[in-house]
Amino acid sequence: MISWVSERLGRRGRAALPWVATAGLVACAFLIRLPMQGALGGSLAYSAFYPAVILSAYAFGRWPAIAAATGSAALAYWFFVEPAFDWKDAPNVIAGFVFFAVTCTVIIGLITGLTGALRAVSRELGRAQAVADSHAGLFRELNDRMSHHMRLVAGVLALQAKGEPEPQVADSLKRAMERSLLISRVHRELGGRGDDAVAFDDFAAALARAVCAARNEPTDRVLVDPSGLCLDVEEATSLGVALAECLSALFDAGVGGTLRLRLDARGRQTEVAISQGVDNAEGALVSVTNGYLLRAMTEQLGAAVALRTDATGSALVLSIPRGAAADIRSAATLH
C-alpha cells in the first residue's frame, strides 16, 4: 500500500510521506487513548503509543521512528500523566518517562537493524537471481545449439552410412548416428525444451526472415502460407535445417521474385513446398536437390525430395513421414 502511494507521488511527496504517515500514526494513538483518560487516569499513559513507534520504525526507518517516539512521549507526558496539562517531576513520573524512552530506543534499534538486514538480503538475492537467470538462459542457448549441431552430425553420418560399401563400417556409422541423436535429445531436455510441439508456420517465417537477413535479401521475399501445422522439436529442427539450406541455395542461384512456402499435413505425411513462378526457377531447384546438407537431413527424416509443376510454378517438395522423428527416437539407444 505504501509503495503504491509512493509511486503516485512526486519526488517531494515521496520525501514527505514517511513524516506525514508517522504524524498520522501518533495522532491515531493519541485519539485512541484520549477517550480512555477518564477510566485509566494516569496509568498506561505511554502504552497506546508503542504501536505507532513500532510501525514507524518498520515502515519508514530510524529517524521517523525517533520522531514518533519523541512526539509520543511529549503527548503522553503532557496530556495523560497526572496531573494533566502541568509540569511533573515526581520520581514515578520520571521513571515512567525514562522507561518509555529506553524501550523505544531498543525497539527502534532492533527493528531498523532487522529491516536493514532483510533489505540487504533481498538485494543480494535479487542479484543472485539475475545472475542465475542469465546463466540459465546461456545454458539453454548452448544446449539448443548443441542439440541442433548434433542432429546435423547425425544426418551426415546417416548419409555416409547409406553410401558405405563395407557393412561393418556402415554399422559403425549407424551406431554413431544413433548416439548423436541420443546426445542431441539429452541436450534438448537439459535445456528445458522437452517434447513441446512447435507451431511450424511461425517457426518457418522466423527462419525465412533470418536467412534473408543473412543473405542481405528483403525479409518479405519469402512468404509462408498459413497451415496451422505443429511438429515436435526434432522434426522441426531437421526440417528447419533443410529449409534453410534450400533457401540459401536458391538465393545463391540468383532466383528472383518472391518465394512461397506451403506446408501441408495429410494423415502421416507432411509436405513442404518451396515454389517460384519465374521461368528459370526449375534449374535452380534441381541444383538445390543435390545439396549435401539437404540430402543428410532428408536421409535422417526418411523424407523424399521431388520437383513438381502446378499452377503456381515449379516447386521443390519435401515429403516427410510424420512418424519419422518418433522412429528415430526409439532407435537412438546405447549399445
Disulfide bonds with the S-S distance in Angstrom:
none
